[in-house]
Amino acid sequence: MTGTLYVVATPIGNLDDFSARARDTLARVAVIAAEDTRTSRKLLPARADAVQWIALHDHNESRTVERLLGLLREGRDIALVSDAGTPLISDPGYRLVRAVRAAGITVRPIPGACALIAALSVAGLATDRFWFEGFLPPRHAARRTRLTALADVDGTLGFYVPARDLPAVLGDAVASLGGEREAVVARELTKVFETVLDGTLDDLAARVSDDADQQRGEAVLLIAGRASEAASTRLDCALLARELAAELPPARAARVLTRVTGMARREAFAMVEQAR
């Protein structure tokens, strides 16, 4: 019998967000693979037997995978944790999970906190479609190039940003995407000094630059995508549908709306019917 690899989410700040299932898992597995074993030891519940700790981070993941596979083949259960939040989300673990699945060994998620999802849930920006970019390049030129490449994404853009870098990152976002885009800076989520600021990129760049407290800790930066422009177009279509419905029979109004906007005939007819 082989062991099971458990991918265990840990709190991003508030320890009360650590689930009972996650605690139970860490209390019974034989091995814990952690990004920083010193950080993760603080979360370990009391247990009768000892646990084997193995460091797994960006610099050693490739050579550590085979060691962990060997332990799983011996029947030992392993918990994978990162410093905070859900493993693999801009954290190590992808190579391990891929190799374990390829070996036919069970991988089970133990869900919990994730800074990106927590930020999206309170931001007030569109959540039906979003693009998670993780960390941007550290240098201005490369960062602006990457932001420009994301300019046409039609969903909310999500980035992890060390708060000390927020003034530079927001400045580059203004230069690459335009200062009028809606955005949110969610900083120190679930912690004592949690703040969630919203406004345009221009507004947030000024507020963060003028407030040293907003440059401390960790942040999630969310930027509205091109979906907002699509929404404006959609409103124009609705207005056009109302005008056509007032002047033409429904079938003819739908045909005109289809030709002008390129939308499907059925969708155009439904919009005309709704406008009557």
KADA-V418524 format. One record per residue. N is the residue number from 1. RES is the residue in one letter. SS is DSSP state (H for helix, E for strand, L for the rest). PHI is phi in whole degrees, 0 to 359 (* if undefined). PSI is psi in whole degrees, -180 to 180 (999 if undefined). Layout:
# KADA-V418524
N:RES:SS:PHI:PSI, N:RES:SS:PHI:PSI
This chain:
# KADA-V418524
1:M:L:*:129, 2:T:L:274:163, 3:G:L:279:-177, 4:T:L:239:139, 5:L:E:265:120, 6:Y:E:257:125, 7:V:E:264:106, 8:V:E:252:119, 9:A:L:282:139, 10:T:E:241:166, 11:P:L:298:150, 12:I:L:266:-2, 13:G:L:183:-69, 14:N:L:284:119, 15:L:H:293:-18, 16:D:H:290:-12, 17:D:H:277:0, 18:F:L:282:117, 19:S:L:287:156, 20:A:H:299:-38, 21:R:H:295:-39, 22:A:H:296:-43, 23:R:H:298:-44, 24:D:H:298:-39, 25:T:H:295:-47, 26:L:H:293:-23, 27:A:H:281:-15, 28:R:H:237:-18, 29:V:L:292:156, 30:A:L:279:-29, 31:V:E:224:140, 32:I:E:238:120, 33:A:E:263:119, 34:A:E:230:145, 35:E:L:299:-46, 36:D:L:225:106, 37:T:H:297:-29, 38:R:H:294:-40, 39:T:H:291:-45, 40:S:H:287:-26, 41:R:H:301:-28, 42:K:H:292:-20, 43:L:H:267:-9, 44:L:L:290:123, 45:P:L:292:164, 46:A:L:298:137, 47:R:L:214:153, 48:A:L:285:-35, 49:D:L:252:165, 50:A:L:281:157, 51:V:L:239:146, 52:Q:E:270:124, 53:W:E:260:135, 54:I:E:227:126, 55:A:E:285:133, 56:L:L:224:108, 57:H:L:220:-179, 58:D:L:303:-32, 59:H:L:274:-15, 60:N:L:232:4, 61:E:H:301:-44, 62:S:H:301:-42, 63:R:H:274:-12, 64:T:H:270:-20, 65:V:H:303:-47, 66:E:H:296:-37, 67:R:H:297:-45, 68:L:H:291:-37, 69:L:H:300:-40, 70:G:H:298:-42, 71:L:H:294:-40, 72:L:H:296:-40, 73:R:H:293:-26, 74:E:L:282:-5, 75:G:L:98:10, 76:R:L:271:134, 77:D:L:280:142, 78:I:E:233:136, 79:A:E:254:129, 80:L:E:258:123, 81:V:E:230:154, 82:S:L:249:180, 83:D:L:300:-37, 84:A:L:198:141, 85:G:E:85:-158, 86:T:L:272:124, 87:P:L:303:152, 88:L:L:80:-17, 89:I:L:274:92, 90:S:L:59:29, 91:D:L:223:164, 92:P:L:295:164, 93:G:L:131:-18, 94:Y:H:300:-46, 95:R:H:295:-38, 96:L:H:295:-51, 97:V:H:300:-42, 98:R:H:297:-44, 99:A:H:292:-39, 100:V:H:294:-43, 101:R:H:295:-40, 102:A:H:297:-29, 103:A:L:278:0, 104:G:L:78:19, 105:I:L:262:143, 106:T:L:290:135, 107:V:E:239:127, 108:R:E:237:135, 109:P:E:275:141, 110:I:E:243:91, 111:P:L:292:161, 112:G:L:182:-145, 113:A:L:294:146, 114:C:L:211:123, 115:A:H:300:-40, 116:L:H:300:-50, 117:I:H:293:-39, 118:A:H:299:-43, 119:A:H:294:-45, 120:L:H:300:-35, 121:S:H:291:-21, 122:V:H:243:2, 123:A:H:281:-30, 124:G:L:79:12, 125:L:L:261:166, 126:A:L:301:135, 127:T:L:239:1, 128:D:L:290:-21, 129:R:L:209:129, 130:F:E:214:157, 131:W:E:240:116, 132:F:E:265:117, 133:E:E:263:-20, 134:G:E:78:-137, 135:F:E:270:135, 136:L:L:280:162, 137:P:L:302:148, 138:P:L:285:-22, 139:R:L:265:146, 140:H:H:305:-51, 141:A:H:298:-48, 142:A:H:294:-36, 143:R:H:294:-44, 144:R:H:294:-37, 145:T:H:298:-44, 146:R:H:292:-42, 147:L:H:297:-40, 148:T:H:297:-37, 149:A:H:295:-23, 150:L:L:265:3, 151:A:L:299:-31, 152:D:L:262:5, 153:V:L:297:130, 154:D:L:263:33, 155:G:L:219:171, 156:T:E:296:134, 157:L:E:266:136, 158:G:E:236:134, 159:F:E:224:146, 160:Y:E:265:131, 161:V:E:222:123, 162:P:E:302:130, 163:A:H:302:-29, 164:R:H:297:-23, 165:D:H:267:-2, 166:L:H:302:-44, 167:P:H:302:-43, 168:A:H:291:-43, 169:V:H:294:-43, 170:L:H:295:-38, 171:G:H:298:-42, 172:D:H:291:-34, 173:A:H:295:-41, 174:V:H:299:-45, 175:A:H:294:-34, 176:S:H:268:-33, 177:L:H:246:-15, 178:G:L:99:138, 179:G:L:287:-10, 180:E:L:274:-8, 181:R:L:293:141, 182:E:E:290:146, 183:A:E:205:166, 184:V:E:220:136, 185:V:E:249:112, 186:A:E:253:110, 187:R:E:243:140, 188:E:L:53:46, 189:L:L:302:136, 190:T:L:71:2, 191:K:L:260:177, 192:V:L:300:-41, 193:F:L:258:34, 194:E:L:301:133, 195:T:E:221:145, 196:V:E:230:110, 197:L:E:253:137, 198:D:E:231:160, 199:G:E:156:-167, 200:T:E:281:165, 201:L:H:300:-40, 202:D:H:302:-47, 203:D:H:297:-47, 204:L:H:293:-38, 205:A:H:301:-42, 206:A:H:290:-44, 207:R:H:295:-42, 208:V:H:290:-40, 209:S:H:296:-31, 210:D:L:272:-4, 211:D:L:232:104, 212:A:H:299:-29, 213:D:H:296:-31, 214:Q:H:284:-2, 215:Q:H:252:23, 216:R:L:242:140, 217:G:L:90:-148, 218:E:E:239:148, 219:A:E:221:155, 220:V:E:247:127, 221:L:E:255:122, 222:L:E:245:132, 223:I:E:232:130, 224:A:L:300:138, 225:G:L:270:-169, 226:R:L:291:-5, 227:A:H:302:-31, 228:S:H:296:-35, 229:E:H:291:-38, 230:A:H:297:-37, 231:A:H:296:-38, 232:S:H:296:-42, 233:T:H:299:-40, 234:R:H:298:-40, 235:L:H:296:-38, 236:D:H:297:-39, 237:C:H:297:-41, 238:A:H:296:-40, 239:L:H:296:-43, 240:L:H:298:-41, 241:A:H:299:-40, 242:R:H:296:-42, 243:E:H:294:-42, 244:L:H:294:-41, 245:A:H:297:-29, 246:A:H:283:-21, 247:E:H:249:-22, 248:L:L:230:159, 249:P:L:299:153, 250:P:H:306:-47, 251:A:H:297:-42, 252:R:H:290:-41, 253:A:H:300:-41, 254:A:H:294:-38, 255:R:H:297:-44, 256:V:H:296:-44, 257:L:H:298:-38, 258:T:H:295:-45, 259:R:H:295:-40, 260:V:H:285:-40, 261:T:H:259:-22, 262:G:L:83:4, 263:M:L:285:163, 264:A:L:297:147, 265:R:H:302:-43, 266:R:H:297:-42, 267:E:H:295:-40, 268:A:H:296:-43, 269:F:H:297:-41, 270:A:H:297:-39, 271:M:H:293:-39, 272:V:H:295:-44, 273:E:H:299:-39, 274:Q:H:292:-30, 275:A:H:281:-17, 276:R:L:289:999
